[in-house]
Structure formats: structure tokens, C-alpha cells
Amino acid sequence: MRNIEFRDVRNATFECRPTSTLAQGQYDFIITVDVIHDCAKPVDVLKDIRAALAPNGIYLMMEPNCEAGRAKNIGPMYALAVA
């Protein structure tokens, strides 16, 4: 939130809350970063996000592409994930 306030951006908000509380059809753009794989019910979360998007809304999801074992995940992206 501080970055938005600092940059004087008036047409965007950051929200951290259950997807089940999102207003339906109201969001032009929703982004989740490193979230969905940790959800207890990811399909329900994705359904909520879809319902919350405006008719031409966009959903951007960023998820890590990892191997099952740690040895194959060593590198810059792994370092960011566990930092």
C-alpha cells in the first residue's frame, strides 16, 4: 500500500483477504504471486477469482516452477523463494 501512496497512484489498490469476500464482476485486474499452490482449496480460490473479474478482466498468476527435490532447485529463483 505504501508504494501506491508514495507514487500517488489513485486507480489501484492492494488487497489481502479471502477470495470468497471479493465482489463479483468488479475487478479489471487481479494478480497472485506465489499463492495458489499454498491454498487448501486452490480450485475454489480460482473460481472466486474468476467470478470477481469484470467481463474483460485479466488474471495474472505467477507460480514457481520447481522440481520435487531440493538439489534440482538450487539457483537464483530458489534463493528468492526461500529468502
N, C-alpha and C positions, 0 to 999 in steps of 0.2 A: 504494500500500500504506500509506503514512503516514497518509492521510486515514482509512482504515478503522481503523488502530490508534489514531489520535487520537480518533476518535468512539466507540471501544470497540464496533465492530460485529463480532459474532462469527459471523454466519451468511452472510458474503460473502467472496469472495476475488477479487483481480485477478490474471489470468494473462496472460503474453505468451509464447506458444510456438506451434510449428507445430500447426495444427488436426489433423493426422494423428496426433498424440500424445494427443488428448483421449479420455478413457474413454467408451465408448459408453453412451448412455442414462442418464447420471449428472447432467446439468445441468438445473436448473429454469429458468435464465435466462441467456442469452448475448447480449452486446451487442458490436457492432463499430461504430466511428465512423471514417469516412473511410478505410476499409481495402480493401474488396473491389475497387474499381476499380484498385488498385495491384497486385493479386495476379497472378502469372504464370499461374495456373490457377484463376480465380475459381469456376468450376463445381465443381471438386474441393474447394475450400475450403468452399463452401456445402453440398456433400454431407457433408463431415466434420462441419460444424456441426449439420446435421440429424440425423446419426447420434448425436451427442453429447448431444442433448436428451433429457430424460426424457419419458415418454409425454405429459404435459401441459405440457411445457416451452415456453418462449417465446423467440423470437429477435427481437431488435430491431437493425435495421441503419440507420445514418444515413450517407447518401452525398450529396455536393454535387450540386446541380442547376445545371450550368454550360453555357454556350454554347461553341462551338468557338473563337471569337476573344476575346481579352482585353478589347477595347473594350466588349463587352456584359456583361462580368462585373464591372466596376468597381462598388464599393459596399461596405457593411459586411461582408457574408459573404465577399466576395473578399479583403478586408483580413484577415479571420481566417484564411482558407485559406493565405495566403502569408506570414503573420507568423512 
